[in-house]
Amino acid sequence: MEEFPRVCMFVTAFNEADYVDMKVKNMMELDYPADKMQILWITDGSDDGTPEILGKYPNMEVHHLPERKGKIHAMNRGIQFVNAPIVIFSDSNTILCTDAVKIIVNTFADPKVGCIAGEKRVLSKDSDNAAGSGENLYWKFESWVKRMDSDLNSAVGAVGELFAIRTNLFEQVENDTILDDFIISLRIAEKGFRIAYTPDAYAIETASVSVAEELKRKVRIAAGGLQTIMRLKGLLNPFRHGMLSIQYISHKVLRWTIAPIALFCLPIVNFFILPEELEIRTFNFFSYFFYLQGFMYLLALLGWMLEQRKIRFKLLFIPYYFTAMNYASLRGWVRFLKGKQSVNWEKSQRA
């Protein structure tokens, strides 16, 4: 690999006029030779002036389609315009760290790496509500898991805020795909390539303005996760994919299937297996566990009540957020089974 290979910064956009100037400024400040960087914007259905704003910048390559067909259609359409061996995808409302491109390029020096998952960081503020506090903690934990997965074998998927692939490994994805970043990255892993995790190459995003707004994303992601499981059946076979299958099942499949159902069913099941006499002196493992579950749900309820009154107490926001996101997974199940999930993003309002 040459010292500075050509890269393509690939951004899809729908009605992102509020973020275009910020995003362009950020990409122009990236620490990478400008003559080695193609900046490609694929817009579809935008009617808020996004293509016109982009037209003011001479270094932006813009391909606009008046009809809105969804993000994955834009990615499938836009890949033909990429003229670089490495393509880096990022969202229009995220800010990349200055060294992101160099770190990604250096990681691709390993020929076994076919995809790179950058880190998503949620902008944290002292005044964060439940969405901000919960989302920030969630992504810190998720980042830790990704780091462990990558060190063991391979990260399990990438996030759209920042990920990169070898251009020649891209395959057209079904146009009704919901989790485009996840499908693209895991199909590359299915071919035997690693998904490397690079925590020092990160994208910064603000949290959702409220838990209600965050639920929009999580319900969609849960429905998309079930769709992904149906389309990546081969990854469920550890005899074929070894450790990658074990990581995929434990990290993703169980989270989207058994975990949310178990969370809400366990207290009911536990209640029926408690000893018949619930005297204070009759405590065993099941009774301790039952009361602990009740206590955690009480904390979640208190967190919800404080959120409604706009009282900031992060310790209670976290169990509330955790419970709400598992509830979103159940709603994702319903939406998936009904087949009513649109490929078009229902954008959440950001803080």
C-alpha positions as a LaTeX table, in Angstrom:
\begin{tabular}{lrrr}
\hline
Residue & $x$ (\AA) & $y$ (\AA) & $z$ (\AA) \\
\hline
Met1 & 0.00 & 0.00 & 0.00 \\
Glu2 & 1.41 & 3.38 & $-0.98$ \\
Glu3 & 2.04 & 5.95 & 1.73 \\
Phe4 & $-1.05$ & 7.98 & 0.94 \\
Pro5 & $-3.53$ & 5.91 & $-1.10$ \\
Arg6 & $-6.53$ & 7.66 & $-2.59$ \\
Val7 & $-9.64$ & 7.49 & $-0.42$ \\
Cys8 & $-13.26$ & 8.39 & $-1.01$ \\
Met9 & $-15.25$ & 10.16 & 1.70 \\
Phe10 & $-18.79$ & 8.94 & 1.02 \\
Val11 & $-21.78$ & 10.77 & 2.56 \\
Thr12 & $-25.47$ & 10.12 & 1.88 \\
Ala13 & $-27.88$ & 12.92 & 2.67 \\
Phe14 & $-31.60$ & 13.59 & 2.84 \\
Asn15 & $-32.63$ & 17.11 & 3.89 \\
Glu16 & $-29.41$ & 17.85 & 5.79 \\
Ala17 & $-29.22$ & 21.59 & 5.09 \\
Asp18 & $-28.66$ & 22.31 & 8.79 \\
Tyr19 & $-25.53$ & 20.18 & 8.85 \\
Val20 & $-23.93$ & 20.58 & 5.42 \\
Asp21 & $-21.68$ & 23.54 & 6.21 \\
Met22 & $-20.48$ & 21.91 & 9.43 \\
Lys23 & $-19.76$ & 18.60 & 7.70 \\
Val24 & $-17.93$ & 20.17 & 4.76 \\
Lys25 & $-15.78$ & 22.24 & 7.11 \\
Asn26 & $-14.94$ & 19.12 & 9.11 \\
Met27 & $-13.90$ & 17.12 & 6.03 \\
Met28 & $-11.74$ & 19.94 & 4.72 \\
Glu29 & $-9.90$ & 19.98 & 8.07 \\
Leu30 & $-9.07$ & 16.25 & 8.06 \\
Asp31 & $-5.35$ & 15.54 & 8.23 \\
Tyr32 & $-4.93$ & 13.92 & 4.82 \\
Pro33 & $-3.62$ & 15.20 & 1.46 \\
Ala34 & $-6.47$ & 16.96 & $-0.33$ \\
Asp35 & $-5.36$ & 15.62 & $-3.72$ \\
Lys36 & $-5.72$ & 12.06 & $-2.41$ \\
Met37 & $-9.26$ & 12.52 & $-1.14$ \\
Gln38 & $-12.45$ & 12.30 & $-3.18$ \\
Ile39 & $-15.43$ & 13.80 & $-1.33$ \\
Leu40 & $-18.64$ & 12.28 & $-2.63$ \\
Trp41 & $-22.16$ & 13.29 & $-1.63$ \\
Ile42 & $-25.15$ & 11.21 & $-2.72$ \\
Thr43 & $-28.43$ & 13.01 & $-2.06$ \\
Asp44 & $-31.85$ & 11.60 & $-2.67$ \\
Gly45 & $-35.21$ & 13.32 & $-2.28$ \\
Ser46 & $-33.76$ & 16.41 & $-0.60$ \\
Asp47 & $-36.06$ & 19.41 & $-1.01$ \\
Asp48 & $-34.57$ & 21.72 & 1.65 \\
Gly49 & $-31.74$ & 23.07 & $-0.49$ \\
Thr50 & $-29.10$ & 20.49 & 0.49 \\
Pro51 & $-27.81$ & 19.94 & $-3.10$ \\
Glu52 & $-27.75$ & 23.70 & $-3.74$ \\
Ile53 & $-25.71$ & 24.35 & $-0.58$ \\
Leu54 & $-23.25$ & 21.63 & $-1.57$ \\
Gly55 & $-22.97$ & 23.22 & $-5.01$ \\
Lys56 & $-21.25$ & 26.23 & $-3.42$ \\
Tyr57 & $-18.22$ & 24.10 & $-2.56$ \\
Pro58 & $-15.97$ & 23.33 & $-5.56$ \\
Asn59 & $-14.33$ & 20.27 & $-3.96$ \\
Met60 & $-17.61$ & 18.45 & $-3.38$ \\
Glu61 & $-18.79$ & 15.85 & $-5.92$ \\
Val62 & $-22.57$ & 15.78 & $-5.69$ \\
His63 & $-24.98$ & 13.31 & $-7.32$ \\
His64 & $-28.60$ & 14.19 & $-6.63$ \\
Leu65 & $-31.75$ & 12.21 & $-7.31$ \\
Pro66 & $-35.10$ & 14.05 & $-6.88$ \\
Glu67 & $-36.91$ & 10.91 & $-5.75$ \\
Arg68 & $-36.40$ & 9.63 & $-2.20$ \\
Lys69 & $-35.59$ & 5.92 & $-2.19$ \\
Gly70 & $-33.71$ & 5.41 & 1.07 \\
Lys71 & $-30.12$ & 5.35 & 2.24 \\
Ile72 & $-29.15$ & 1.91 & 0.94 \\
His73 & $-30.43$ & 2.77 & $-2.53$ \\
Ala74 & $-28.24$ & 5.90 & $-2.41$ \\
Met75 & $-25.24$ & 3.79 & $-1.38$ \\
Asn76 & $-25.85$ & 1.24 & $-4.13$ \\
Arg77 & $-26.22$ & 4.08 & $-6.65$ \\
Gly78 & $-23.26$ & 6.05 & $-5.43$ \\
Ile79 & $-20.64$ & 3.31 & $-5.34$ \\
Gln80 & $-20.24$ & 3.61 & $-9.14$ \\
Phe81 & $-18.81$ & 7.11 & $-8.68$ \\
Val82 & $-16.09$ & 6.01 & $-6.26$ \\
Asn83 & $-12.62$ & 6.18 & $-7.79$ \\
Ala84 & $-10.49$ & 5.10 & $-4.84$ \\
Pro85 & $-9.46$ & 1.71 & $-3.39$ \\
Ile86 & $-10.78$ & 2.72 & 0.04 \\
Val87 & $-14.20$ & 4.20 & 0.72 \\
Ile88 & $-15.01$ & 5.80 & 4.08 \\
Phe89 & $-18.68$ & 6.19 & 4.97 \\
Ser90 & $-19.90$ & 8.73 & 7.50 \\
Asp91 & $-23.15$ & 10.49 & 8.35 \\
Ser92 & $-23.76$ & 14.13 & 7.52 \\
Asn93 & $-24.50$ & 15.09 & 11.14 \\
Thr94 & $-21.28$ & 13.66 & 12.62 \\
Ile95 & $-17.87$ & 15.24 & 13.16 \\
Leu96 & $-14.80$ & 13.09 & 12.49 \\
Cys97 & $-11.59$ & 13.42 & 14.47 \\
Thr98 & $-8.74$ & 15.03 & 12.54 \\
Asp99 & $-6.64$ & 11.84 & 12.28 \\
Ala100 & $-9.51$ & 9.52 & 11.33 \\
Val101 & $-8.49$ & 8.98 & 7.69 \\
Lys102 & $-4.81$ & 8.33 & 8.43 \\
Ile103 & $-5.68$ & 5.85 & 11.18 \\
Ile104 & $-8.08$ & 4.01 & 8.86 \\
Val105 & $-5.55$ & 3.92 & 6.00 \\
Asn106 & $-2.81$ & 2.59 & 8.29 \\
Thr107 & $-5.12$ & $-0.15$ & 9.56 \\
Phe108 & $-5.78$ & $-1.30$ & 6.00 \\
Ala109 & $-2.06$ & $-2.10$ & 5.70 \\
Asp110 & $-3.08$ & $-5.51$ & 7.06 \\
Pro111 & $-4.38$ & $-7.43$ & 3.99 \\
Lys112 & $-6.67$ & $-9.51$ & 6.21 \\
Val113 & $-8.67$ & $-6.39$ & 7.14 \\
Gly114 & $-11.58$ & $-5.84$ & 4.77 \\
Cys115 & $-13.63$ & $-3.42$ & 6.84 \\
Ile116 & $-12.88$ & $-0.93$ & 9.61 \\
Ala117 & $-15.34$ & 0.11 & 12.29 \\
Gly118 & $-14.65$ & 3.53 & 13.73 \\
Glu119 & $-15.86$ & 4.51 & 17.17 \\
Lys120 & $-19.07$ & 6.43 & 17.76 \\
Arg121 & $-18.92$ & 8.94 & 20.61 \\
Val122 & $-21.96$ & 10.73 & 21.98 \\
Leu123 & $-21.38$ & 14.32 & 23.03 \\
Ser124 & $-21.88$ & 14.38 & 26.78 \\
Lys125 & $-23.14$ & 17.40 & 28.73 \\
Asp126 & $-23.83$ & 17.94 & 32.42 \\
Ser127 & $-27.43$ & 18.81 & 31.56 \\
Asp128 & $-28.06$ & 15.56 & 29.66 \\
Asn129 & $-31.55$ & 14.08 & 29.96 \\
Ala130 & $-32.28$ & 10.35 & 30.09 \\
Ala131 & $-31.62$ & 9.95 & 26.37 \\
Gly132 & $-28.25$ & 11.66 & 26.59 \\
Ser133 & $-27.12$ & 9.90 & 29.76 \\
Gly134 & $-28.30$ & 6.49 & 28.64 \\
Glu135 & $-27.05$ & 6.76 & 25.08 \\
Asn136 & $-23.65$ & 7.98 & 26.21 \\
Leu137 & $-23.23$ & 5.08 & 28.64 \\
Tyr138 & $-24.57$ & 2.59 & 26.09 \\
Trp139 & $-22.00$ & 3.60 & 23.48 \\
Lys140 & $-19.16$ & 3.50 & 25.99 \\
Phe141 & $-20.11$ & $-0.07$ & 26.82 \\
Glu142 & $-20.66$ & $-0.94$ & 23.15 \\
Ser143 & $-17.22$ & 0.47 & 22.30 \\
Trp144 & $-15.63$ & $-1.68$ & 24.99 \\
Val145 & $-17.35$ & $-4.79$ & 23.59 \\
Lys146 & $-16.24$ & $-3.94$ & 20.05 \\
Arg147 & $-12.66$ & $-3.53$ & 21.24 \\
Met148 & $-12.76$ & $-6.94$ & 22.93 \\
Asp149 & $-14.33$ & $-8.55$ & 19.85 \\
Ser150 & $-11.71$ & $-7.03$ & 17.54 \\
Asp151 & $-8.84$ & $-8.11$ & 19.78 \\
Leu152 & $-10.22$ & $-11.65$ & 19.96 \\
Asn153 & $-11.02$ & $-12.11$ & 16.28 \\
Ser154 & $-13.15$ & $-9.52$ & 14.51 \\
Ala155 & $-15.57$ & $-6.75$ & 15.42 \\
Val156 & $-19.19$ & $-7.76$ & 14.78 \\
Gly157 & $-20.46$ & $-5.13$ & 12.38 \\
Ala158 & $-19.87$ & $-1.41$ & 11.97 \\
Val159 & $-21.94$ & 1.73 & 12.52 \\
Gly160 & $-22.87$ & 4.23 & 9.83 \\
Glu161 & $-21.40$ & 7.20 & 11.71 \\
Leu162 & $-17.94$ & 6.03 & 10.60 \\
Phe163 & $-16.83$ & 2.87 & 8.83 \\
Ala164 & $-14.61$ & 2.02 & 5.86 \\
Ile165 & $-14.24$ & $-0.83$ & 3.39 \\
Arg166 & $-12.04$ & $-1.90$ & 0.53 \\
Thr167 & $-14.03$ & $-0.68$ & $-2.46$ \\
Asn168 & $-13.63$ & $-3.92$ & $-4.40$ \\
Leu169 & $-15.38$ & $-5.84$ & $-1.59$ \\
Phe170 & $-18.62$ & $-3.87$ & $-1.86$ \\
Glu171 & $-21.61$ & $-5.84$ & $-3.11$ \\
Gln172 & $-24.99$ & $-4.40$ & $-4.03$ \\
Val173 & $-27.33$ & $-4.74$ & $-1.06$ \\
Glu174 & $-31.08$ & $-5.35$ & $-1.23$ \\
Asn175 & $-32.84$ & $-1.99$ & $-1.56$ \\
Asp176 & $-35.21$ & $-2.71$ & 1.34 \\
Thr177 & $-32.30$ & $-3.24$ & 3.76 \\
Ile178 & $-32.70$ & $-1.34$ & 7.03 \\
Leu179 & $-29.26$ & $-1.75$ & 8.66 \\
Asp180 & $-27.06$ & $-1.04$ & 5.65 \\
Asp181 & $-23.83$ & $-0.56$ & 7.61 \\
Phe182 & $-24.33$ & $-3.83$ & 9.49 \\
Ile183 & $-25.13$ & $-5.90$ & 6.40 \\
Ile184 & $-22.26$ & $-4.46$ & 4.33 \\
Ser185 & $-19.67$ & $-5.02$ & 7.04 \\
Leu186 & $-20.77$ & $-8.54$ & 8.01 \\
Arg187 & $-20.97$ & $-9.73$ & 4.41 \\
Ile188 & $-17.34$ & $-8.73$ & 4.08 \\
Ala189 & $-16.57$ & $-10.69$ & 7.25 \\
Glu190 & $-18.41$ & $-13.69$ & 5.76 \\
Lys191 & $-15.80$ & $-13.69$ & 2.99 \\
Gly192 & $-13.06$ & $-14.29$ & 5.53 \\
Phe193 & $-11.88$ & $-10.72$ & 6.13 \\
Arg194 & $-11.60$ & $-9.11$ & 9.55 \\
Ile195 & $-13.59$ & $-6.11$ & 10.73 \\
Ala196 & $-10.99$ & $-4.10$ & 12.62 \\
Tyr197 & $-12.06$ & $-1.71$ & 15.35 \\
Thr198 & $-10.20$ & 1.61 & 15.56 \\
Pro199 & $-11.21$ & 3.53 & 18.71 \\
Asp200 & $-8.81$ & 6.38 & 17.89 \\
Ala201 & $-10.69$ & 7.04 & 14.65 \\
Tyr202 & $-14.00$ & 8.33 & 15.94 \\
Ala203 & $-17.12$ & 10.26 & 14.99 \\
Ile204 & $-18.88$ & 12.61 & 17.40 \\
Glu205 & $-22.67$ & 12.94 & 17.45 \\
Thr206 & $-25.08$ & 14.66 & 19.82 \\
Ala207 & $-27.61$ & 12.55 & 21.72 \\
Ser208 & $-31.28$ & 12.32 & 20.86 \\
Val209 & $-33.30$ & 15.18 & 22.31 \\
Ser210 & $-35.49$ & 12.79 & 24.34 \\
Val211 & $-36.09$ & 9.11 & 25.01 \\
Ala212 & $-39.18$ & 9.29 & 22.77 \\
Glu213 & $-36.96$ & 10.40 & 19.87 \\
Glu214 & $-34.38$ & 7.72 & 20.70 \\
Leu215 & $-37.14$ & 5.11 & 20.63 \\
Lys216 & $-37.70$ & 5.90 & 16.95 \\
Arg217 & $-34.16$ & 4.80 & 16.21 \\
Lys218 & $-34.15$ & 1.76 & 18.48 \\
Val219 & $-37.44$ & 0.36 & 17.18 \\
Arg220 & $-36.14$ & 0.67 & 13.65 \\
Ile221 & $-32.78$ & $-0.86$ & 14.56 \\
Ala222 & $-34.48$ & $-3.79$ & 16.30 \\
Ala223 & $-36.65$ & $-4.45$ & 13.23 \\
Gly224 & $-33.55$ & $-4.18$ & 11.07 \\
Gly225 & $-31.69$ & $-6.57$ & 13.35 \\
Leu226 & $-34.34$ & $-9.25$ & 12.83 \\
Gln227 & $-34.20$ & $-8.63$ & 9.09 \\
Thr228 & $-30.41$ & $-9.05$ & 9.23 \\
Ile229 & $-30.68$ & $-12.38$ & 11.08 \\
Met230 & $-32.93$ & $-13.69$ & 8.31 \\
Arg231 & $-30.49$ & $-12.53$ & 5.60 \\
Leu232 & $-27.30$ & $-13.72$ & 7.26 \\
Lys233 & $-28.37$ & $-17.26$ & 8.09 \\
Gly234 & $-24.95$ & $-18.55$ & 7.11 \\
Leu235 & $-23.35$ & $-16.69$ & 10.00 \\
Leu236 & $-25.36$ & $-18.80$ & 12.44 \\
Asn237 & $-23.20$ & $-21.82$ & 11.55 \\
Pro238 & $-20.09$ & $-21.94$ & 13.78 \\
Phe239 & $-18.78$ & $-24.98$ & 11.88 \\
Arg240 & $-18.39$ & $-22.73$ & 8.85 \\
His241 & $-17.45$ & $-19.36$ & 10.37 \\
Gly242 & $-15.99$ & $-20.45$ & 13.71 \\
Met243 & $-15.42$ & $-17.70$ & 16.25 \\
Leu244 & $-17.18$ & $-15.07$ & 14.10 \\
Ser245 & $-20.45$ & $-17.03$ & 14.41 \\
Ile246 & $-20.08$ & $-17.33$ & 18.18 \\
Gln247 & $-19.44$ & $-13.60$ & 18.47 \\
Tyr248 & $-22.34$ & $-12.75$ & 16.16 \\
Ile249 & $-24.82$ & $-14.97$ & 18.01 \\
Ser250 & $-23.80$ & $-13.82$ & 21.50 \\
His251 & $-23.36$ & $-10.12$ & 20.70 \\
Lys252 & $-26.21$ & $-9.47$ & 18.24 \\
Val253 & $-28.63$ & $-12.36$ & 17.70 \\
Leu254 & $-29.41$ & $-12.94$ & 21.38 \\
Arg255 & $-29.72$ & $-9.20$ & 21.98 \\
Trp256 & $-32.40$ & $-8.80$ & 19.32 \\
Thr257 & $-34.30$ & $-12.03$ & 20.04 \\
Ile258 & $-34.17$ & $-13.60$ & 23.50 \\
Ala259 & $-32.82$ & $-10.77$ & 25.69 \\
Pro260 & $-35.72$ & $-8.26$ & 25.45 \\
Ile261 & $-38.33$ & $-11.00$ & 25.87 \\
Ala262 & $-36.48$ & $-12.48$ & 28.84 \\
Leu263 & $-36.10$ & $-9.10$ & 30.53 \\
Phe264 & $-39.85$ & $-8.63$ & 30.87 \\
Cys265 & $-40.76$ & $-12.31$ & 31.36 \\
Leu266 & $-38.23$ & $-13.10$ & 34.10 \\
Pro267 & $-40.06$ & $-11.30$ & 36.94 \\
Ile268 & $-43.27$ & $-13.16$ & 36.08 \\
Val269 & $-41.54$ & $-16.53$ & 35.87 \\
Asn270 & $-39.57$ & $-15.83$ & 39.03 \\
Phe271 & $-42.75$ & $-14.97$ & 40.92 \\
Phe272 & $-44.20$ & $-18.42$ & 40.26 \\
Ile273 & $-41.09$ & $-20.24$ & 41.42 \\
Leu274 & $-40.82$ & $-18.33$ & 44.71 \\
Pro275 & $-41.35$ & $-20.42$ & 47.82 \\
Glu276 & $-44.99$ & $-20.69$ & 48.85 \\
Glu277 & $-44.40$ & $-18.95$ & 52.14 \\
Leu278 & $-42.93$ & $-15.49$ & 51.59 \\
Glu279 & $-42.08$ & $-14.83$ & 55.18 \\
Ile280 & $-39.13$ & $-12.56$ & 55.89 \\
Arg281 & $-37.09$ & $-15.54$ & 57.08 \\
Thr282 & $-37.77$ & $-17.56$ & 53.91 \\
Phe283 & $-35.19$ & $-16.05$ & 51.58 \\
Asn284 & $-33.35$ & $-18.00$ & 48.90 \\
Phe285 & $-31.73$ & $-17.22$ & 45.54 \\
Phe286 & $-35.05$ & $-16.81$ & 43.72 \\
Ser287 & $-36.56$ & $-14.46$ & 46.27 \\
Tyr288 & $-33.44$ & $-12.28$ & 46.39 \\
Phe289 & $-33.42$ & $-12.17$ & 42.60 \\
Phe290 & $-37.13$ & $-11.33$ & 42.42 \\
Tyr291 & $-36.81$ & $-8.39$ & 44.82 \\
Leu292 & $-33.72$ & $-7.17$ & 42.99 \\
Gln293 & $-35.68$ & $-7.19$ & 39.72 \\
Gly294 & $-38.50$ & $-5.27$ & 41.36 \\
Phe295 & $-36.04$ & $-2.72$ & 42.74 \\
Met296 & $-34.49$ & $-2.15$ & 39.31 \\
Tyr297 & $-37.90$ & $-1.64$ & 37.69 \\
Leu298 & $-38.72$ & 0.81 & 40.48 \\
Leu299 & $-35.56$ & 2.77 & 39.63 \\
Ala300 & $-36.62$ & 2.77 & 35.97 \\
Leu301 & $-40.06$ & 4.10 & 36.94 \\
Leu302 & $-38.50$ & 6.85 & 39.06 \\
Gly303 & $-36.22$ & 7.73 & 36.17 \\
Trp304 & $-39.25$ & 8.06 & 33.89 \\
Met305 & $-41.03$ & 10.28 & 36.43 \\
Leu306 & $-38.00$ & 12.56 & 36.81 \\
Glu307 & $-37.60$ & 12.75 & 33.03 \\
Gln308 & $-41.21$ & 13.90 & 32.69 \\
Arg309 & $-40.50$ & 16.67 & 35.19 \\
Lys310 & $-37.16$ & 17.52 & 33.54 \\
Ile311 & $-35.27$ & 16.77 & 36.75 \\
Arg312 & $-31.70$ & 15.68 & 35.96 \\
Phe313 & $-30.54$ & 12.70 & 38.04 \\
Lys314 & $-28.37$ & 10.49 & 35.85 \\
Leu315 & $-28.21$ & 7.53 & 38.23 \\
Leu316 & $-31.94$ & 6.93 & 37.62 \\
Phe317 & $-31.88$ & 7.81 & 33.94 \\
Ile318 & $-29.68$ & 4.80 & 33.16 \\
Pro319 & $-32.10$ & 2.02 & 34.29 \\
Tyr320 & $-34.94$ & 3.96 & 32.65 \\
Tyr321 & $-33.03$ & 4.13 & 29.36 \\
Phe322 & $-32.09$ & 0.44 & 29.54 \\
Thr323 & $-35.70$ & $-0.60$ & 30.12 \\
Ala324 & $-37.01$ & 1.72 & 27.41 \\
Met325 & $-34.56$ & 0.37 & 24.83 \\
Asn326 & $-35.55$ & $-3.23$ & 25.53 \\
Tyr327 & $-39.17$ & $-2.18$ & 25.19 \\
Ala328 & $-38.18$ & $-0.70$ & 21.81 \\
Ser329 & $-36.81$ & $-4.12$ & 20.83 \\
Leu330 & $-40.20$ & $-5.70$ & 21.48 \\
Arg331 & $-41.84$ & $-3.04$ & 19.34 \\
Gly332 & $-39.25$ & $-3.80$ & 16.68 \\
Trp333 & $-40.41$ & $-7.42$ & 16.75 \\
Val334 & $-44.00$ & $-6.31$ & 16.10 \\
Arg335 & $-42.98$ & $-3.96$ & 13.31 \\
Phe336 & $-40.82$ & $-6.63$ & 11.64 \\
Leu337 & $-43.56$ & $-9.28$ & 11.79 \\
Lys338 & $-46.08$ & $-6.84$ & 10.33 \\
Gly339 & $-43.64$ & $-5.92$ & 7.57 \\
Lys340 & $-44.37$ & $-2.22$ & 8.03 \\
Gln341 & $-40.82$ & $-0.91$ & 8.49 \\
Ser342 & $-40.00$ & 1.63 & 5.76 \\
Val343 & $-36.51$ & 1.68 & 4.28 \\
Asn344 & $-36.55$ & 5.48 & 4.68 \\
Trp345 & $-35.14$ & 6.78 & 7.93 \\
Glu346 & $-37.51$ & 8.52 & 10.32 \\
Lys347 & $-34.92$ & 10.98 & 11.58 \\
Ser348 & $-34.68$ & 11.54 & 15.31 \\
Gln349 & $-34.28$ & 15.05 & 16.65 \\
Arg350 & $-30.85$ & 15.62 & 18.10 \\
Ala351 & $-29.98$ & 17.72 & 21.12 \\
\hline
\end{tabular}
